[in-house]
Amino acid sequence: MRYNINKRILLNLLIIIITIVTSSLCYYNRRGNAYEVRTNGKVIGYVKNKKTVDDIEDNIKKRFSIRLKRTYFNKVILDDNKYTDSNALEKSIITENEGIVDAVEVDSDGKQLMVCSSENEAKTIIDQVKNYYAKID
């Protein structure tokens, strides 16, 4: 009889352990392995980690001096071959952010003379124009 109780206890423990392991594996596999990237209300791609998008956005900001719309992330389950290529993701981010540009307008006597991407660029152009006319005189 004692031997029978030990068998039952061991069998119950084995069932509990198998249940815990199986549940843990299911949870781990269903919790998501990728991020859906959304901007401007549209899904623009899927990435393995958020740092990829941050790096792409930093690169775009440096190259174009633009202010980007907010990017949102949703955790999703995705096949390994479905991730969006970095170049395609960069193009999508640029496309969704068209028209949002930080710029400097240079006016004189109430008239717009030029629009530049930065204040330094505007100063450089003004200096070049001043130097050109200084040489003529």
C-alpha positions, 0 to 999 in steps of 0.5 A: 500500500505504501508503495502504491501511494509513492507511485501515485505521488510520483505520477502526480508530480510528473504530470505537474512538471510536464504541465508547467514545462508545456505551459512555459514553452507555449507562453514563451513561443506566443509572447511575440518575437518581433515588433510591428512598426507603425507611423502615421497610422500605417504599418511600415514594417517588422523588425526584431528589435526597436534599436534597428528603427532608432538607428534608421531614424537617427540616420535619416535625421542626420542626412535630411535635417527633418523632424520625424513623426512618432513611431509606434511598436506592437509586439507580434509573432512573425516568421523569421523570414518576414522581417523588413529590410533596413533599406525598405524600412528607411524608404517607408519612414521617409515616405511617411514623413514627407513634408515635415522639414526643419528649415530656416527662411531668410527675409529682407525688406519683407520679402523671402530671399531663400529657405535653407535647411539650417541656420549655418547653411543660410549664414554661409550663403549670405557670406558667399554673396557678401564676398562676391559683391565685395570683390566687385566693388 
